[in-house]
Amino acid sequence: MMLCILLKKTAEINMLLVKSVVILLIEAIITTGRKLQTNSIKLAKLTAAKLKIPYVDRKNSAIEKFFEVYGVKYVLVAKKNSLRLCTKNNEIFFHPSLAHLRIKNILNGEGDRMIEAMNLKCGMKILDCTLGLGADSIVESFIVGNEGNVTAIEINKYLAEVVDHGFKNFSADNVNVIESMRRINVINADYIDFLKSAADNSFDVVYFDPMFRHPLNKSVSLNLIRDVADHRALTIEAINEAVRVAKYRVVMKENSRSLEFDRLGFKKILGGKYSPIHYGVIEKNFCQSA
């Protein structure tokens, strides 16, 4: 009798240990908003299956409670046909507000430093190695149009899913923004691995917007994603691969005072005299009209 009880207790302890290990291995979970809606539950479960993470019933719990109970790094929330990525510090969601403003300015005849640096034209094929919240990719897609193509790389699979879902499902009255978003191809990958697998001259322009070595802390959008962003510095290997893959040019966005331009071999620097942001350009020998 005592032996049976002992074996039962041992089995219970082992099960608790297994559950503890499983919880420790979970990086993220997904749930819904407090108001349970059929569409939100469906989206949450589809996303859970796609990302291979657990779906957890909300049960009116605060998001903070999920971090405490499951010990996860991220909590995704499916809400009103959108996805939100929560960390302990921030709630990240997709919205094309900055891209909307930039496209509006372009249509009004104003310039855009990124477009000038990349020398973007209709029909171009662009590789954006640092998707982030997607504003640059949307503007790129707007310029290259239906005849062009933008492939955007994001190493954080949860951020990639939130932004990609936004590209595919966000609705607004601005047709230019919506059409531009819908055309973007988002890929969850490490850009160095993607570059190594890409053929020579397979993209017209390769673009990098890494997290700045000296952050501009006034940037609200960047402050939001610092917890989920790729903080690695660009390497010479990555730039060399980008030069091989790009047909016309490689462009990097950085703090105007950054030493990264010189370290990585960017000799041509574009940007306003008083702008906190500059663009480094490496041009290739292929003929491209300005």
C-alpha positions as CSV (number, residue, x, y, z in Angstrom):
1,M,0.0,0.0,0.0
2,M,2.8,2.4,1.0
3,L,4.7,1.5,-2.2
4,C,1.6,2.4,-4.3
5,I,1.2,5.7,-2.6
6,L,5.0,6.4,-3.0
7,L,4.8,5.5,-6.7
8,K,1.8,7.7,-7.2
9,K,3.4,10.7,-5.5
10,T,6.6,10.2,-7.5
11,A,4.6,10.1,-10.8
12,E,2.8,13.4,-9.7
13,I,6.1,15.1,-9.0
14,N,7.5,13.9,-12.3
15,M,4.5,15.3,-14.1
16,L,4.9,18.7,-12.4
17,L,8.6,18.7,-13.3
18,V,7.6,17.9,-17.0
19,K,5.1,20.8,-16.9
20,S,7.6,23.1,-15.5
21,V,10.2,22.3,-18.2
22,V,7.5,22.7,-20.9
23,I,6.6,26.1,-19.5
24,L,10.3,27.1,-19.5
25,L,10.6,26.1,-23.1
26,I,7.6,28.3,-24.3
27,E,8.7,31.6,-25.7
28,A,5.3,32.9,-26.5
29,I,1.6,32.2,-26.1
30,I,-1.5,33.6,-27.9
31,T,-4.8,34.6,-26.5
32,T,-7.7,36.9,-27.4
33,G,-9.1,40.3,-26.2
34,R,-11.3,40.3,-23.1
35,K,-14.4,40.4,-25.3
36,L,-14.6,36.9,-26.7
37,Q,-15.5,37.0,-30.4
38,T,-15.7,34.0,-32.8
39,N,-13.4,35.7,-35.3
40,S,-10.8,36.5,-32.7
41,I,-10.7,33.0,-31.3
42,K,-10.4,31.6,-34.9
43,L,-7.6,34.0,-35.6
44,A,-5.8,33.2,-32.4
45,K,-6.0,29.4,-33.0
46,L,-4.9,29.7,-36.6
47,T,-1.9,31.8,-35.6
48,A,-1.1,29.4,-32.7
49,A,-0.9,26.6,-35.2
50,K,1.2,28.6,-37.7
51,L,3.7,29.8,-35.1
52,K,3.6,26.5,-33.1
53,I,2.8,28.2,-29.9
54,P,0.0,27.5,-27.3
55,Y,-3.4,29.1,-27.5
56,V,-4.7,30.1,-24.0
57,D,-8.2,31.1,-23.1
58,R,-8.3,34.7,-21.9
59,K,-10.8,34.1,-19.1
60,N,-10.8,37.8,-18.4
61,S,-7.2,37.7,-17.1
62,A,-4.9,40.6,-17.4
63,I,-2.1,40.2,-19.9
64,E,0.4,40.8,-17.1
65,K,-0.9,37.6,-15.5
66,F,0.1,35.5,-18.5
67,F,3.7,36.6,-18.2
68,E,3.7,35.7,-14.5
69,V,2.0,32.3,-14.9
70,Y,3.7,31.1,-18.1
71,G,7.0,32.8,-17.8
72,V,6.9,33.7,-21.5
73,K,8.8,36.5,-23.3
74,Y,5.8,37.4,-25.6
75,V,2.0,37.3,-25.5
76,L,0.2,37.7,-28.7
77,V,-3.4,39.0,-28.6
78,A,-5.9,38.4,-31.4
79,K,-8.4,41.3,-31.3
80,K,-10.8,42.7,-33.9
81,N,-9.1,41.0,-36.8
82,S,-5.7,42.3,-35.8
83,L,-2.7,40.9,-34.0
84,R,-0.9,42.6,-31.1
85,L,2.5,41.6,-29.7
86,C,2.9,42.3,-26.0
87,T,6.1,42.3,-24.0
88,K,6.3,43.1,-20.4
89,N,7.0,46.8,-21.4
90,N,5.0,47.5,-24.5
91,E,2.1,46.5,-26.7
92,I,3.0,46.5,-30.4
93,F,0.5,46.6,-33.2
94,F,0.5,47.4,-36.9
95,H,-0.6,50.8,-38.3
96,P,0.6,52.4,-41.5
97,S,0.4,56.0,-40.1
98,L,3.9,57.1,-40.9
99,A,3.9,55.5,-44.3
100,H,0.5,57.1,-45.0
101,L,2.0,60.5,-44.2
102,R,5.1,59.9,-46.4
103,I,3.1,58.8,-49.4
104,K,0.8,61.8,-49.0
105,N,3.9,64.0,-49.0
106,I,5.2,62.3,-52.1
107,L,1.9,62.7,-54.0
108,N,2.1,66.4,-53.0
109,G,5.5,66.7,-54.7
110,E,7.7,66.6,-51.6
111,G,10.9,64.5,-51.6
112,D,11.7,61.5,-49.5
113,R,15.3,60.9,-48.5
114,M,15.0,57.1,-48.5
115,I,13.6,57.0,-52.0
116,E,16.4,59.4,-53.2
117,A,19.1,57.3,-51.6
118,M,17.7,54.0,-53.1
119,N,17.0,55.8,-56.4
120,L,13.7,53.9,-56.5
121,K,11.8,53.6,-59.8
122,C,8.6,51.8,-60.9
123,G,9.2,48.1,-61.6
124,M,12.2,47.6,-59.4
125,K,12.8,44.6,-57.2
126,I,13.7,45.5,-53.7
127,L,15.1,43.5,-50.7
128,D,14.3,45.2,-47.4
129,C,16.4,43.3,-44.9
130,T,14.9,45.0,-41.8
131,L,11.1,45.0,-41.9
132,G,10.4,46.3,-38.4
133,L,6.9,47.9,-38.3
134,G,6.9,48.1,-42.1
135,A,6.7,51.8,-42.9
136,D,9.8,51.8,-45.2
137,S,8.6,48.7,-47.0
138,I,5.2,50.3,-47.7
139,V,6.8,53.4,-49.2
140,E,9.1,51.3,-51.3
141,S,6.2,49.2,-52.5
142,F,4.3,52.4,-53.4
143,I,7.2,53.6,-55.6
144,V,8.0,50.4,-57.4
145,G,4.2,49.8,-58.1
146,N,2.5,46.7,-59.4
147,E,5.3,46.1,-61.8
148,G,7.8,45.9,-59.0
149,N,8.3,43.8,-56.0
150,V,9.3,44.3,-52.3
151,T,10.5,41.4,-50.2
152,A,10.8,42.3,-46.5
153,I,12.9,40.2,-44.0
154,E,12.2,40.1,-40.3
155,I,14.1,37.8,-37.9
156,N,11.5,38.0,-35.1
157,K,8.8,35.6,-36.2
158,Y,6.2,37.2,-33.9
159,L,6.8,40.7,-35.1
160,A,6.9,39.4,-38.7
161,E,3.5,37.7,-38.2
162,V,1.9,40.9,-36.6
163,V,3.1,43.1,-39.5
164,D,2.3,40.6,-42.2
165,H,-1.2,40.1,-40.9
166,G,-1.5,43.9,-40.9
167,F,-0.3,44.2,-44.5
168,K,-2.9,41.6,-45.6
169,N,-5.9,42.7,-43.5
170,F,-5.6,46.4,-42.4
171,S,-8.4,48.5,-43.9
172,A,-8.5,52.2,-44.6
173,D,-9.7,54.7,-47.2
174,N,-6.2,55.4,-48.6
175,V,-6.1,53.1,-51.7
176,N,-2.4,53.9,-52.4
177,V,-1.4,52.7,-48.9
178,I,-3.6,49.6,-49.0
179,E,-2.5,48.4,-52.4
180,S,1.2,49.1,-51.5
181,M,0.8,47.0,-48.3
182,R,-0.9,44.1,-50.0
183,R,2.0,43.7,-52.5
184,I,4.7,43.2,-49.9
185,N,6.2,39.7,-49.4
186,V,7.2,39.2,-45.8
187,I,9.7,36.5,-44.9
188,N,10.7,35.5,-41.4
189,A,14.4,34.9,-41.6
190,D,17.8,36.1,-40.6
191,Y,18.8,38.5,-43.4
192,I,22.4,37.1,-43.6
193,D,21.0,33.6,-44.3
194,F,18.6,35.0,-46.9
195,L,21.3,37.0,-48.6
196,K,23.6,34.0,-48.7
197,S,20.9,32.0,-50.4
198,A,20.1,34.7,-53.0
199,A,21.5,34.7,-56.5
200,D,23.9,37.4,-57.7
201,N,22.2,40.6,-58.9
202,S,18.8,39.1,-58.0
203,F,17.4,42.4,-56.5
204,D,17.8,45.9,-57.8
205,V,18.4,47.4,-54.4
206,V,19.2,45.9,-51.0
207,Y,18.2,48.1,-48.0
208,F,19.1,48.0,-44.3
209,D,17.6,50.0,-41.5
210,P,19.3,48.4,-38.4
211,M,18.8,49.5,-34.9
212,F,21.1,52.5,-34.6
213,R,24.3,52.1,-32.6
214,H,23.4,55.4,-30.9
215,P,19.6,55.4,-30.7
216,L,17.4,58.4,-31.4
217,N,15.3,58.0,-28.3
218,K,12.7,60.6,-29.6
219,S,11.5,58.0,-32.1
220,V,8.2,56.7,-30.6
221,S,7.9,53.8,-33.1
222,L,11.4,52.6,-32.5
223,N,11.0,52.8,-28.7
224,L,8.0,50.5,-29.1
225,I,9.9,47.7,-30.8
226,R,13.2,47.8,-28.9
227,D,12.1,44.8,-26.9
228,V,11.6,42.7,-30.0
229,A,14.1,44.2,-32.4
230,D,17.3,42.7,-33.7
231,H,20.1,44.7,-32.0
232,R,23.0,43.1,-33.8
233,A,25.3,45.5,-35.6
234,L,25.6,45.0,-39.3
235,T,28.7,43.0,-40.3
236,I,31.1,43.5,-43.3
237,E,30.0,40.0,-44.3
238,A,26.4,41.1,-44.6
239,I,27.3,44.1,-46.6
240,N,29.5,42.1,-48.9
241,E,26.6,39.6,-49.5
242,A,24.3,42.5,-50.1
243,V,26.6,44.0,-52.7
244,R,26.7,40.6,-54.5
245,V,22.9,40.3,-54.4
246,A,22.1,43.9,-55.4
247,K,22.2,44.9,-59.1
248,Y,22.4,48.7,-58.6
249,R,23.0,49.7,-55.0
250,V,23.1,48.9,-51.3
251,V,21.6,51.5,-48.9
252,M,21.9,51.7,-45.1
253,K,20.0,54.1,-42.8
254,E,21.8,55.3,-39.7
255,N,22.2,58.0,-37.2
256,S,23.8,61.0,-39.0
257,R,26.7,61.0,-36.6
258,S,27.3,57.2,-36.8
259,L,30.7,55.7,-37.4
260,E,29.0,52.7,-39.0
261,F,29.1,54.3,-42.5
262,D,32.9,54.4,-42.4
263,R,33.3,51.0,-40.7
264,L,31.1,49.2,-43.3
265,G,32.5,50.9,-46.4
266,F,29.8,53.4,-47.3
267,K,31.6,56.3,-49.0
268,K,28.5,58.1,-50.4
269,I,26.4,59.6,-47.6
270,L,23.0,61.3,-48.3
271,G,20.8,63.3,-46.0
272,G,19.9,66.8,-44.9
273,K,22.5,69.0,-43.2
274,Y,20.5,69.2,-40.0
275,S,18.8,65.8,-40.3
276,P,19.5,63.3,-37.5
277,I,19.3,60.5,-40.1
278,H,21.6,59.8,-43.1
279,Y,21.7,57.2,-45.7
280,G,24.9,55.4,-46.8
281,V,25.0,54.2,-50.4
282,I,27.2,51.7,-52.2
283,E,26.7,51.9,-55.9
284,K,27.6,49.1,-58.3
285,N,28.8,49.4,-61.9
286,F,25.6,48.6,-63.6
287,C,24.2,51.5,-65.6
288,Q,21.2,53.1,-63.9
289,S,19.9,56.5,-64.8
290,A,19.4,59.0,-62.0
